[in-house]
Amino acid sequence: MSNLYHKYVTFYILKLLIIINNYVKNLGFSIIIIITLIKIITYPLVKYQFISYIKLNSLKSELNNINNCYKDNKNSRNEKILFLYKDKNINIIKNILFIFLQIPIFFSLYKIFTDFKEFDNKNFLWINNLLHKDPYFILPLLVGITIVFLQKNISDIIGNINLINIIIISILFTILFLFIPSGLVLYYLVNNIITIIQQIIILRNFNLKKNNINNE
């Protein structure tokens, strides 16, 4: 299974990275281009996921009513909740699927940056070697900051994530990324930055559409 994964996922990501790097002649910019392409392709899924968060937040009172009315009947409660999700065009499976789609890419890049020595000594800005950790820990710190913004955006929508939890999550991710290849940290950082921009655009367009409907 592992061999098939690396044959079909890691191989093609590596091939794409090599092709882009042959043109731009900079591994750091190649990583940025790859994640930008991925985020453009997956934008419809990001949009669906974020709007689902907004819709779920608006259903809190209805979900509470269902839970209260059917607290002693689990099957009926689940049926009512599923019917409500279907009525509001919310697909929980689709949201989870998007999260799992990102995992193979992340682990493929991890393997590339740990095993593929042809990228050794490729520098980017202050980093002399993207296969090594960031010597000044700037990228991991920036990742932590972007996670605060990401979680804050989601918290503002669903309203059940407190600031302390957000800070703890960002600290844990910062520590996690301190000692792994900086190329992978760069990938994750750019991914977060683009996601924040996408969230802002999606929320703005959603609010504009909502206001236009209310004004009609």
C-alpha atoms as a printed R data frame, in Angstrom:
    type eleno elety resid chain resno       x      y       z
1   ATOM     1    CA   MET     A     1   0.000  0.000   0.000
2   ATOM     2    CA   SER     A     2   2.827  2.349   0.934
3   ATOM     3    CA   ASN     A     3   4.654  1.604  -2.324
4   ATOM     4    CA   LEU     A     4   1.511  2.316  -4.364
5   ATOM     5    CA   TYR     A     5   1.007  5.585  -2.500
6   ATOM     6    CA   HIS     A     6   4.536  6.775  -3.227
7   ATOM     7    CA   LYS     A     7   4.344  5.506  -6.811
8   ATOM     8    CA   TYR     A     8   1.187  7.407  -7.711
9   ATOM     9    CA   VAL     A     9   1.082 10.378  -5.327
10  ATOM    10    CA   THR     A    10   4.626 11.220  -4.287
11  ATOM    11    CA   PHE     A    11   6.039 10.499  -7.756
12  ATOM    12    CA   TYR     A    12   3.714 12.909  -9.567
13  ATOM    13    CA   ILE     A    13   4.090 15.660  -6.982
14  ATOM    14    CA   LEU     A    14   7.875 15.290  -7.249
15  ATOM    15    CA   LYS     A    15   7.675 15.334 -11.050
16  ATOM    16    CA   LEU     A    16   5.576 18.517 -10.989
17  ATOM    17    CA   LEU     A    17   7.961 20.139  -8.511
18  ATOM    18    CA   ILE     A    18  10.962 19.301 -10.719
19  ATOM    19    CA   ILE     A    19   9.246 20.677 -13.855
20  ATOM    20    CA   ILE     A    20   8.345 23.961 -12.139
21  ATOM    21    CA   ASN     A    21  11.785 24.252 -10.544
22  ATOM    22    CA   ASN     A    22  13.457 23.783 -13.946
23  ATOM    23    CA   TYR     A    23  11.624 26.911 -15.127
24  ATOM    24    CA   VAL     A    24  11.809 29.214 -12.097
25  ATOM    25    CA   LYS     A    25  15.227 27.985 -10.894
26  ATOM    26    CA   ASN     A    26  14.259 28.440  -7.251
27  ATOM    27    CA   LEU     A    27  12.865 25.675  -5.056
28  ATOM    28    CA   GLY     A    28  11.149 28.094  -2.677
29  ATOM    29    CA   PHE     A    29   9.188 29.774  -5.462
30  ATOM    30    CA   SER     A    30   8.440 26.341  -6.950
31  ATOM    31    CA   ILE     A    31   6.829 25.302  -3.658
32  ATOM    32    CA   ILE     A    32   4.794 28.527  -3.604
33  ATOM    33    CA   ILE     A    33   3.608 27.914  -7.187
34  ATOM    34    CA   ILE     A    34   2.592 24.312  -6.421
35  ATOM    35    CA   ILE     A    35   0.517 25.210  -3.369
36  ATOM    36    CA   THR     A    36  -1.038 28.151  -5.254
37  ATOM    37    CA   LEU     A    37  -2.108 25.797  -8.067
38  ATOM    38    CA   ILE     A    38  -3.497 23.309  -5.540
39  ATOM    39    CA   LYS     A    39  -5.454 26.038  -3.738
40  ATOM    40    CA   ILE     A    40  -6.905 27.332  -7.010
41  ATOM    41    CA   ILE     A    41  -7.999 23.822  -8.029
42  ATOM    42    CA   THR     A    42  -9.501 23.047  -4.603
43  ATOM    43    CA   TYR     A    43 -11.130 26.469  -4.143
44  ATOM    44    CA   PRO     A    44 -14.674 25.135  -4.762
45  ATOM    45    CA   LEU     A    45 -14.162 22.659  -1.897
46  ATOM    46    CA   VAL     A    46 -12.772 25.392   0.372
47  ATOM    47    CA   LYS     A    47 -15.763 27.570  -0.460
48  ATOM    48    CA   TYR     A    48 -18.207 24.751   0.215
49  ATOM    49    CA   GLN     A    49 -16.527 23.918   3.527
50  ATOM    50    CA   PHE     A    50 -16.485 27.515   4.794
51  ATOM    51    CA   ILE     A    51 -20.071 28.226   3.761
52  ATOM    52    CA   SER     A    52 -21.069 24.987   5.500
53  ATOM    53    CA   TYR     A    53 -19.566 26.401   8.706
54  ATOM    54    CA   ILE     A    54 -21.687 29.524   8.263
55  ATOM    55    CA   LYS     A    55 -24.843 27.486   7.617
56  ATOM    56    CA   LEU     A    56 -24.168 25.186  10.586
57  ATOM    57    CA   ASN     A    57 -23.840 28.208  12.842
58  ATOM    58    CA   SER     A    58 -27.214 29.507  11.652
59  ATOM    59    CA   LEU     A    59 -28.787 26.117  12.494
60  ATOM    60    CA   LYS     A    60 -27.750 26.105  16.152
61  ATOM    61    CA   SER     A    61 -31.224 26.816  17.514
62  ATOM    62    CA   GLU     A    62 -32.847 24.198  15.263
63  ATOM    63    CA   LEU     A    63 -30.236 21.601  16.213
64  ATOM    64    CA   ASN     A    64 -30.761 22.368  19.897
65  ATOM    65    CA   ASN     A    65 -34.510 21.916  19.477
66  ATOM    66    CA   ILE     A    66 -34.009 18.554  17.765
67  ATOM    67    CA   ASN     A    67 -31.603 17.405  20.487
68  ATOM    68    CA   ASN     A    68 -34.054 18.421  23.198
69  ATOM    69    CA   CYS     A    69 -37.099 16.903  21.530
70  ATOM    70    CA   TYR     A    70 -35.437 13.602  20.677
71  ATOM    71    CA   LYS     A    71 -32.882 13.263  23.465
72  ATOM    72    CA   ASP     A    72 -34.277  9.833  24.377
73  ATOM    73    CA   ASN     A    73 -34.516  8.593  20.807
74  ATOM    74    CA   LYS     A    74 -31.121  8.571  19.142
75  ATOM    75    CA   ASN     A    75 -32.290  7.167  15.796
76  ATOM    76    CA   SER     A    76 -35.041  9.742  15.348
77  ATOM    77    CA   ARG     A    77 -32.689 12.502  16.411
78  ATOM    78    CA   ASN     A    78 -30.085 11.478  13.846
79  ATOM    79    CA   GLU     A    79 -32.724 11.208  11.127
80  ATOM    80    CA   LYS     A    80 -34.012 14.706  11.871
81  ATOM    81    CA   ILE     A    81 -30.497 16.154  11.879
82  ATOM    82    CA   LEU     A    82 -29.613 14.457   8.587
83  ATOM    83    CA   PHE     A    83 -32.855 15.706   7.052
84  ATOM    84    CA   LEU     A    84 -32.048 19.236   8.240
85  ATOM    85    CA   TYR     A    85 -28.553 19.043   6.735
86  ATOM    86    CA   LYS     A    86 -29.963 17.763   3.464
87  ATOM    87    CA   ASP     A    87 -32.591 20.499   3.394
88  ATOM    88    CA   LYS     A    88 -29.901 23.159   3.891
89  ATOM    89    CA   ASN     A    89 -27.538 21.491   1.386
90  ATOM    90    CA   ILE     A    90 -24.884 20.633   3.979
91  ATOM    91    CA   ASN     A    91 -22.775 17.562   3.322
92  ATOM    92    CA   ILE     A    92 -20.599 16.664   6.322
93  ATOM    93    CA   ILE     A    93 -18.870 13.870   4.377
94  ATOM    94    CA   LYS     A    94 -17.776 16.342   1.721
95  ATOM    95    CA   ASN     A    95 -16.263 18.614   4.365
96  ATOM    96    CA   ILE     A    96 -14.304 15.741   5.895
97  ATOM    97    CA   LEU     A    97 -13.194 14.542   2.460
98  ATOM    98    CA   PHE     A    98 -11.553 17.895   1.737
99  ATOM    99    CA   ILE     A    99  -9.479 17.617   4.927
100 ATOM   100    CA   PHE     A   100  -8.318 14.122   3.991
101 ATOM   101    CA   LEU     A   101  -7.411 15.228   0.462
102 ATOM   102    CA   GLN     A   102  -4.717 17.518   1.880
103 ATOM   103    CA   ILE     A   103  -3.012 14.826   3.964
104 ATOM   104    CA   PRO     A   104  -1.456 12.800   1.066
105 ATOM   105    CA   ILE     A   105   0.065 15.965  -0.411
106 ATOM   106    CA   PHE     A   106   1.589 16.956   2.924
107 ATOM   107    CA   PHE     A   107   3.149 13.542   3.555
108 ATOM   108    CA   SER     A   108   4.369 13.269  -0.036
109 ATOM   109    CA   LEU     A   109   6.193 16.569   0.329
110 ATOM   110    CA   TYR     A   110   7.602 15.408   3.661
111 ATOM   111    CA   LYS     A   111   9.074 12.342   1.954
112 ATOM   112    CA   ILE     A   112  10.426 14.469  -0.887
113 ATOM   113    CA   PHE     A   113  12.118 16.933   1.470
114 ATOM   114    CA   THR     A   114  13.629 14.186   3.609
115 ATOM   115    CA   ASP     A   115  14.644 11.627   0.948
116 ATOM   116    CA   PHE     A   116  15.168 13.490  -2.323
117 ATOM   117    CA   LYS     A   117  18.751 14.770  -1.982
118 ATOM   118    CA   GLU     A   118  18.762 16.400  -5.428
119 ATOM   119    CA   PHE     A   119  17.066 19.368  -3.747
120 ATOM   120    CA   ASP     A   120  19.870 19.631  -1.201
121 ATOM   121    CA   ASN     A   121  21.470 23.091  -0.721
122 ATOM   122    CA   LYS     A   122  18.560 24.871  -2.442
123 ATOM   123    CA   ASN     A   123  18.211 28.244  -0.746
124 ATOM   124    CA   PHE     A   124  15.282 30.630  -0.352
125 ATOM   125    CA   LEU     A   125  15.570 34.104   1.186
126 ATOM   126    CA   TRP     A   126  17.356 33.680   4.557
127 ATOM   127    CA   ILE     A   127  17.247 29.868   4.416
128 ATOM   128    CA   ASN     A   128  20.389 28.262   2.974
129 ATOM   129    CA   ASN     A   129  18.907 24.781   2.584
130 ATOM   130    CA   LEU     A   130  15.181 24.070   2.273
131 ATOM   131    CA   LEU     A   131  15.784 20.430   3.199
132 ATOM   132    CA   HIS     A   132  16.931 21.566   6.642
133 ATOM   133    CA   LYS     A   133  15.075 23.346   9.436
134 ATOM   134    CA   ASP     A   134  14.734 27.130   9.421
135 ATOM   135    CA   PRO     A   135  17.867 28.295  11.333
136 ATOM   136    CA   TYR     A   136  16.046 31.322  12.765
137 ATOM   137    CA   PHE     A   137  12.657 29.609  13.286
138 ATOM   138    CA   ILE     A   138  10.935 32.444  11.400
139 ATOM   139    CA   LEU     A   139   8.765 30.184   9.214
140 ATOM   140    CA   PRO     A   140   7.427 28.106  12.156
141 ATOM   141    CA   LEU     A   141   6.557 31.314  14.031
142 ATOM   142    CA   LEU     A   142   4.737 32.666  10.970
143 ATOM   143    CA   VAL     A   143   2.848 29.367  10.693
144 ATOM   144    CA   GLY     A   144   1.730 29.788  14.310
145 ATOM   145    CA   ILE     A   145   0.505 33.329  13.591
146 ATOM   146    CA   THR     A   146  -1.441 32.249  10.497
147 ATOM   147    CA   ILE     A   147  -3.078 29.432  12.470
148 ATOM   148    CA   VAL     A   148  -4.348 32.019  14.970
149 ATOM   149    CA   PHE     A   149  -5.961 33.950  12.099
150 ATOM   150    CA   LEU     A   150  -7.408 30.781  10.526
151 ATOM   151    CA   GLN     A   151  -8.909 29.532  13.782
152 ATOM   152    CA   LYS     A   152 -10.151 33.027  14.659
153 ATOM   153    CA   ASN     A   153 -12.009 33.247  11.341
154 ATOM   154    CA   ILE     A   154 -13.669 29.885  11.980
155 ATOM   155    CA   SER     A   155 -14.387 30.815  15.602
156 ATOM   156    CA   ASP     A   156 -16.108 34.024  14.486
157 ATOM   157    CA   ILE     A   157 -18.415 31.874  12.354
158 ATOM   158    CA   ILE     A   158 -19.182 28.869  14.551
159 ATOM   159    CA   GLY     A   159 -18.553 30.642  17.857
160 ATOM   160    CA   ASN     A   160 -17.389 27.671  19.925
161 ATOM   161    CA   ILE     A   161 -13.589 28.015  19.898
162 ATOM   162    CA   ASN     A   162 -12.137 30.157  22.664
163 ATOM   163    CA   LEU     A   163  -8.978 32.230  22.355
164 ATOM   164    CA   ILE     A   164  -6.955 30.062  24.745
165 ATOM   165    CA   ASN     A   165  -7.588 26.959  22.635
166 ATOM   166    CA   ILE     A   166  -6.609 28.865  19.491
167 ATOM   167    CA   ILE     A   167  -3.327 29.969  21.081
168 ATOM   168    CA   ILE     A   168  -2.580 26.441  22.328
169 ATOM   169    CA   ILE     A   169  -3.176 24.999  18.841
170 ATOM   170    CA   SER     A   170  -0.894 27.609  17.247
171 ATOM   171    CA   ILE     A   171   1.879 26.953  19.809
172 ATOM   172    CA   LEU     A   172   1.679 23.193  19.244
173 ATOM   173    CA   PHE     A   173   1.951 23.612  15.474
174 ATOM   174    CA   THR     A   174   4.843 26.056  15.882
175 ATOM   175    CA   ILE     A   175   6.737 23.536  18.020
176 ATOM   176    CA   LEU     A   176   5.914 20.750  15.548
177 ATOM   177    CA   PHE     A   177   7.421 22.714  12.651
178 ATOM   178    CA   LEU     A   178  10.575 23.871  14.450
179 ATOM   179    CA   PHE     A   179  12.690 20.909  13.421
180 ATOM   180    CA   ILE     A   180  11.260 19.662  10.126
181 ATOM   181    CA   PRO     A   181  12.462 20.659   6.624
182 ATOM   182    CA   SER     A   182  11.841 24.357   6.027
183 ATOM   183    CA   GLY     A   183  10.541 23.608   2.523
184 ATOM   184    CA   LEU     A   184   7.614 21.764   4.063
185 ATOM   185    CA   VAL     A   185   7.037 24.581   6.557
186 ATOM   186    CA   LEU     A   186   7.040 27.068   3.666
187 ATOM   187    CA   TYR     A   187   4.405 24.959   1.904
188 ATOM   188    CA   TYR     A   188   2.198 24.946   5.007
189 ATOM   189    CA   LEU     A   189   2.685 28.681   5.595
190 ATOM   190    CA   VAL     A   190   1.693 29.640   2.048
191 ATOM   191    CA   ASN     A   191  -1.246 27.233   2.262
192 ATOM   192    CA   ASN     A   192  -2.475 29.036   5.392
193 ATOM   193    CA   ILE     A   193  -2.004 32.509   3.905
194 ATOM   194    CA   ILE     A   194  -3.955 31.620   0.755
195 ATOM   195    CA   THR     A   195  -6.677 29.954   2.857
196 ATOM   196    CA   ILE     A   196  -7.050 33.133   4.951
197 ATOM   197    CA   ILE     A   197  -7.411 35.215   1.771
198 ATOM   198    CA   GLN     A   198  -9.957 32.734   0.391
199 ATOM   199    CA   GLN     A   199 -11.947 32.828   3.635
200 ATOM   200    CA   ILE     A   200 -12.096 36.632   3.525
201 ATOM   201    CA   ILE     A   201 -13.285 36.580  -0.106
202 ATOM   202    CA   ILE     A   202 -15.862 33.835   0.539
203 ATOM   203    CA   LEU     A   203 -17.270 35.558   3.622
204 ATOM   204    CA   ARG     A   204 -17.462 38.927   1.878
205 ATOM   205    CA   ASN     A   205 -19.253 37.468  -1.160
206 ATOM   206    CA   PHE     A   206 -21.589 35.455   1.070
207 ATOM   207    CA   ASN     A   207 -22.534 38.557   3.070
208 ATOM   208    CA   LEU     A   208 -23.017 40.598  -0.108
209 ATOM   209    CA   LYS     A   209 -25.288 37.917  -1.555
210 ATOM   210    CA   LYS     A   210 -27.208 37.710   1.718
211 ATOM   211    CA   ASN     A   211 -27.653 41.498   1.854
212 ATOM   212    CA   ASN     A   212 -28.848 41.609  -1.761
213 ATOM   213    CA   ILE     A   213 -31.459 38.932  -1.033
214 ATOM   214    CA   ASN     A   214 -32.636 40.812   2.066
215 ATOM   215    CA   ASN     A   215 -32.917 44.067   0.117
216 ATOM   216    CA   GLU     A   216 -35.067 42.544  -2.631
